[in-house]
């Protein structure tokens, strides 16, 4: 009986303590800032690099015409539709209402400039990917055709590596794209991004 009484008393004390602890409420966590540390530093801000370590940073800033979805199928990014006119010619319709981080509007002139810059041998690490590209012609403010020297079944995959840039953009040390984040500060070891409030798609969850 004494043992049972002692156990009952101990159990009651535990419940009392638990009740008191449940009254304590920790402050709600803040999700204003997200900090991510990578083992590999960002070596270059150029959108013409093929280095996968750099591209995982730059993919927050720049966007391609098309990209892979979660099932590794091609989906729309800055191009809303595309199709083959013949074995050598592709037609692309661009998304309207897209802004660069500077406030400039993205259009076919920017797409042609970006593809030309990416194809430039020597200055671009993407030139080999676009080796079959022979001609790009503007057919409207938000439309262009792309012609290849031979049938290229992997062309759409290759285009997912080509970031879209503002026409005339050459200062790669100051990244300017259309992505969900824009650069607010950067140094040798730290890249600080802020949410791009004029992004054409759903706004990024973290402001910083």
Residue, then its C-alpha position, 0 to 999 in steps of 0.5 A: x500500500x505504501x509503495x502504491x501511494x508513493x507511486x501515485x504521488x510521484x505520478x501526480x507530481x509529474x503531471x503537475x510539472x508537465x502542465x506547468x511546462x505546457x504553459x511555456x510557449x517559445x517565441x514563434x520562429x522568424x522566416x525572414x532570412x535563409x542562410x545556406x553554406x556551401x563547401x564550394x565557393x562561387x568562382x564566377x558570376x558569368x551566366x556563360x559558365x557551364x560549371x555546375x557549382x556556380x550554376x546552383x547559385x546563379x539559377x536563383x538569379x537567371x532563367x532559361x527559356x525552358x527548364x526541367x520539372x520534377x520528373x525531368x520533363x521540359x516545362x515552360x520558363x521564359x518561353x511559353x510555347x515551342x514547336x518544330x516547323x521542320x527538321x531544322x527549324x524551331x518556333x518559340x513564343x516568349x512569355x510577356x510581362x517579364x521584367x529584368x531586375x533593372x525593371x527592363x522588359x524581357x522580349x525577343x531582342x534579349x533572347x536573340x542577344x542571349x543565344x548569340x552570346x552563349x554561342x560565341x566560341x572562346x568567350x562562352x563555355x556553352x558554345x559547344x552545346x549550341x554547335x548546331x545552331x546556325x541562325x536565330x531570327x526575330x519574328x515578333x516582339x515576343x517570338x523568334x525562330x531558331x534554325x540548326x545545321x542538322x536535326x538536333x533532338x537534344x536542342x531543348x535540353x541544351x537550351x535549358x542551360x542558356x540563361x536569358x540576359x538583357x540586350x547589351x549586358x556585358x558586366x557579368x560581375x553584376x548579375x542581372x536576370x529575371x529570376x525570383x531573387x536579385x543580388x543585393x550584395x556580394x563579396x568573395x565568399x558571400x552572395x546576398x540575395x533579396x526577393x524580386x518583388x516584380x517576379x512574373x511567377x509566384x514570389x519566393x518564400x524567403x524575403x532574403 
